[in-house]
């Protein structure tokens, strides 16, 4: 009788991680919008940066580019002198 080793089977979880990164990115963008509405621009930028990284990890290129554009707009509008 052959022994079955469950640990030898590889499970592909990459789709789950991709979905997680997109969901996390969406959440961070939404959170940044709340901070932006409260005029907490620095915190909004921090959250957009984190969202961009999540989208990049999840290979969500369109969302990453949109997030990068929002980041640049806020930075140019509210942090001109820095």
Residue pairs with C-beta under 8 A, 6 or more apart in sequence:
17 57
17 58
18 58
18 59
18 60
19 58
20 58
21 54
21 55
21 57
21 58
21 60
22 54
22 55
22 58
22 60
22 63
24 51
24 54
25 51
25 52
25 54
25 55
25 58
25 60
25 63
25 64
25 67
26 51
26 63
28 47
28 48
28 50
28 51
28 54
29 47
29 48
29 51
29 63
29 67
29 70
31 47
32 43
32 44
32 45
32 47
32 48
32 51
32 70
33 44
35 41
35 43
35 44
35 47
36 44
36 74
41 74
41 78
41 79
44 74
45 71
45 74
45 75
45 79
48 67
48 70
48 71
48 74
49 71
51 67
52 64
52 67
52 68
52 71
55 61
55 63
55 64
55 67
56 64
